[in-house]
Amino acid sequence: MTGGEAYRAKLLTPEALDAAILAYLADPSKPAVLEIRKGSIDVAAAVLAHQWSADELAVEDATPARRRNAVRTAVLLASVG
């Protein structure tokens, strides 16, 4: 199951997703983990595994919305482990 599938199945709430994204963006060195049933998604690992998202976050003048969307994309495509 991916984060997107969990989101569509309402196992991942919009509030939990937004909170994890904001926590990661506030301090990428601190753990930001989404718990989904018996699994989880490590937000930092999801970003590192998704090249486009990592590249977007490296853009120096990226807007906050662009950064949020990059992290959201990585989380929704990540596998729940």
HUSULBEL-V173921 format. One record per residue. N is the residue number from 1. RES is the residue in one letter. SS is DSSP state (~ for helix, > for strand, _ for the rest). PHI is phi in radians with two decimals (* if undefined). OMEGA is omega in degrees with one decimal (NA if undefined). Layout:
N;RES;SS;PHI;OMEGA
N;RES;SS;PHI;OMEGA
This chain:
1;M;_;*;176.2
2;T;>;-1.72;175.6
3;G;~;-1.06;178.4
4;G;~;-1.14;177.5
5;E;~;-1.15;177.0
6;A;~;-1.12;178.7
7;Y;~;-1.13;179.3
8;R;~;-1.13;179.2
9;A;_;-1.46;179.4
10;K;_;1.13;173.5
11;L;_;-1.51;177.1
12;L;_;-2.15;-176.9
13;T;_;-1.46;176.0
14;P;~;-1.01;-179.1
15;E;~;-1.15;179.3
16;A;~;-1.16;178.5
17;L;~;-1.09;179.9
18;D;~;-1.08;179.9
19;A;~;-1.10;179.6
20;A;~;-1.16;178.2
21;I;~;-1.10;180.0
22;L;~;-1.11;178.8
23;A;~;-1.11;179.2
24;Y;~;-1.12;-178.5
25;L;~;-1.16;179.1
26;A;~;-1.18;179.6
27;D;_;-2.76;-178.1
28;P;_;-1.07;-179.9
29;S;_;-1.41;178.2
30;K;_;-1.58;-179.8
31;P;_;-1.13;172.7
32;A;_;-2.27;-174.4
33;V;>;-2.21;174.9
34;L;>;-1.76;176.5
35;E;>;-1.59;-179.9
36;I;>;-2.31;-174.1
37;R;_;0.90;-179.5
38;K;_;-1.65;-179.2
39;G;>;-2.04;179.9
40;S;>;-2.75;173.9
41;I;>;-2.22;173.6
42;D;>;-1.48;-174.0
43;V;~;-1.09;-180.0
44;A;~;-1.08;179.1
45;A;~;-1.14;178.9
46;A;~;-1.11;179.5
47;V;~;-1.14;-179.7
48;L;~;-1.13;-179.2
49;A;~;-1.36;-177.5
50;H;_;-1.91;-171.1
51;Q;~;-0.99;-178.9
52;W;~;-1.05;179.8
53;S;~;-1.11;178.6
54;A;~;-1.06;178.6
55;D;~;-1.12;179.2
56;E;~;-1.09;-179.7
57;L;~;-1.23;178.9
58;A;~;-1.44;179.1
59;V;_;-1.22;-172.8
60;E;_;-1.07;-176.0
61;D;_;-1.79;179.1
62;A;_;-1.14;178.7
63;T;_;-1.26;176.3
64;P;~;-1.00;179.4
65;A;~;-1.14;178.5
66;R;~;-1.11;178.4
67;R;~;-1.15;178.5
68;R;~;-1.03;-179.1
69;N;~;-1.12;178.4
70;A;~;-1.13;-179.9
71;V;~;-1.21;179.4
72;R;~;-1.04;178.9
73;T;~;-1.03;-179.3
74;A;~;-1.07;-178.1
75;V;~;-1.17;-177.2
76;L;~;-1.20;177.9
77;L;~;-1.58;-177.7
78;A;_;-1.27;175.8
79;S;>;-1.42;175.0
80;V;_;-1.38;-177.6
81;G;_;-2.04;NA
